[in-house]
Amino acid sequence: MLGKHHPDWVATQLTRTNLVYEQFQKLGIKMLFSNYVQGPYDFVGIIEVPDAEAMLAFSIWYRMNKYGHIVAMPAFNRDQMQDAGRRVGVEGT
């Protein structure tokens, strides 16, 4: 997950973060890694979600509360990539 903070929330990082973690808990989302970065995004996080709908719900909640916006991208390990390749006839993936 990549995110950009809304300017109104930049100065209240601890408050926003606590609210985010409360929402994660409600949705069954686990934060595995989180760091602040410079560039087009303000933070990068590696999260574990129970399903795509939980991520969608979190994204809606985050935006609705004007915390900023996030971009979520599923990540696949090597075995998952090979299985996906096999499903479409790619040998040796």
Summary of the structure (lengths in Angstrom):
residues: 93
radius of gyration: 15.9
end to end distance: 26.2
largest distance: 51.7
contacts: 210
relative contact order: 0.20
helix: 47%
strand: 23%
